Amino acid sequence: MTVRRGRHFLQIPGPSNTPDRILRAMDYPVMDHRGPDFADLGLSCIAGMKKVFKTEKCEVVIYPASGTGAWEAALANTMSPGDRVLMYETGQFATLWKNLALRLGLVPEFIDGDWRHGVDAAAIEKRLNEDKDHEIKAVCMVHNETSTGVTSRVKLVREAVDRTGHPALFMVDTISGLASADFRQDEWGVDVAIAGSQKGLMLPPGISFNCVSEKAQEVSKSATLPKSYWAWDEMITMNKTGYFPYTPATNLLYGLKEAIAMLMEEGLDNVFARHERVAEATRRAVHAWGLEVLCQEPKEYSPVLTAVVMPEGHSADNFRKVTLENFDMSLGNGLNKIADKVFRIGHLGDFNELMLMGTLSGVEMGLELAKVPHEKGGVDAAMAYLVNPQAR
Ligand SMILES: *Cc1c(COP(=O)(O)O)cnc(C)c1O
């Protein structure tokens, strides 16, 4: 085994780095989740998450599960066997959610995408207009597509749905978006948002969320897919007192409370601006290297991660291996259709300019050692941007 010193650079787009402050908040004895002290913790996590989702009207449900569990919960609570759901192929995570819908016995309609653009609101509008009998029960989209570094504009999709007057529920996977990219549950009329702990919320993996509108709760009363562990009704009822129907992930909730405090201290707008700043610096580095960003629409550039296209004939996975072995940095791999063709730089969560400079230096040195054709000067381009008053 190779002995390494100094911090490992975990620059995959989730799980992200967990700050020491959160680690310390979790390093505390497990408490009785039915005891008198627990309710404060439960209530403060739920109230705090409402602020993060920007909702006053919706209910937040917290599951001891990864994001995939919360995906399932969103559908299991609201759908009946054979229901049609309209989904859009932004990339691998949209594909996985579609596959989950199939396994649940739903009928997903998957609008083809090229993995370089976000959701085309016009395509959603067109399909809903054709659906005169309202067979489509939900429109499901991924906010920040973590496999491609493309952030879809949720608001445009909501507006498109509204223009059709179609009654379908609107569900948004913001697992990697929330707390890194702006998200507005109430303003954007989201019926079910899905989120996870290990991306923008800076926690280890293990808890996930649904943020649920009144309309979705109403629909869930007559929906007939089996639901027990995921059922919202018992959760929402017990949560009013700060308790949970089954054992919550106690220590992750200590961490969540701290994460919310950190986000509120910084201010969500500042959190988003910090992500935009490091993302722009990253893209400037990529362009200076003469490489291509996978996302083709500047308005959809992700503040969370940047996927970089490898020059033809060069292996992204080999480059990542060389970078890990030499500089102890983990970068994200290309998934599915773009396996070995792209690598992904995560710049989310507990992250700042100097961490970015370390990251980009590792990439630039890795490109050289892996003999990937590129221009020098990516790191310089990022530094020049970060000291520019425009970026401050
Ligand atoms: C990470 C992620 C998921 C999957 O979450 P898990 O916690 O791995 O189950 C789903 N959607 C998006 C957009 C993600 O980034």
Ligand as a Chemical Component Dictionary entry (heavy atoms), coordinates in Angstrom:
data_LIG
# 
_chem_comp.id                   LIG 
_chem_comp.type                 NON-POLYMER 
_chem_comp.pdbx_formal_charge   0 
_chem_comp.three_letter_code    LIG 
# 
loop_
_chem_comp_atom.comp_id 
_chem_comp_atom.atom_id 
_chem_comp_atom.alt_atom_id 
_chem_comp_atom.type_symbol 
_chem_comp_atom.charge 
_chem_comp_atom.model_Cartn_x 
_chem_comp_atom.model_Cartn_y 
_chem_comp_atom.model_Cartn_z 
_chem_comp_atom.pdbx_ordinal 
LIG C1 C1 C 0 -25.897 11.517 -6.875  1  
LIG C2 C2 C 0 -27.133 11.658 -7.691  2  
LIG C3 C3 C 0 -28.169 10.710 -7.660  3  
LIG C4 C4 C 0 -28.081 9.415  -6.931  4  
LIG O1 O1 O 0 -28.008 9.552  -5.588  5  
LIG P1 P1 P 0 -27.451 8.369  -4.666  6  
LIG O2 O2 O 0 -27.249 9.052  -3.375  7  
LIG O3 O3 O 0 -26.198 7.872  -5.329  8  
LIG O4 O4 O 0 -28.492 7.311  -4.610  9  
LIG C5 C5 C 0 -29.305 10.979 -8.390  10 
LIG N1 N1 N 0 -29.428 12.090 -9.141  11 
LIG C6 C6 C 0 -28.441 12.995 -9.226  12 
LIG C7 C7 C 0 -28.636 14.202 -10.068 13 
LIG C8 C8 C 0 -27.273 12.800 -8.505  14 
LIG O5 O5 O 0 -26.282 13.709 -8.585  15 
# 
loop_
_chem_comp_bond.comp_id 
_chem_comp_bond.atom_id_1 
_chem_comp_bond.atom_id_2 
_chem_comp_bond.value_order 
_chem_comp_bond.pdbx_ordinal 
LIG C1 C2 SING 1  
LIG C2 C3 SING 2  
LIG C2 C8 DOUB 3  
LIG C3 C4 SING 4  
LIG C3 C5 DOUB 5  
LIG C4 O1 SING 6  
LIG O1 P1 SING 7  
LIG P1 O2 DOUB 8  
LIG P1 O3 SING 9  
LIG P1 O4 SING 10 
LIG C5 N1 SING 11 
LIG N1 C6 DOUB 12 
LIG C6 C7 SING 13 
LIG C6 C8 SING 14 
LIG C8 O5 SING 15 
# 
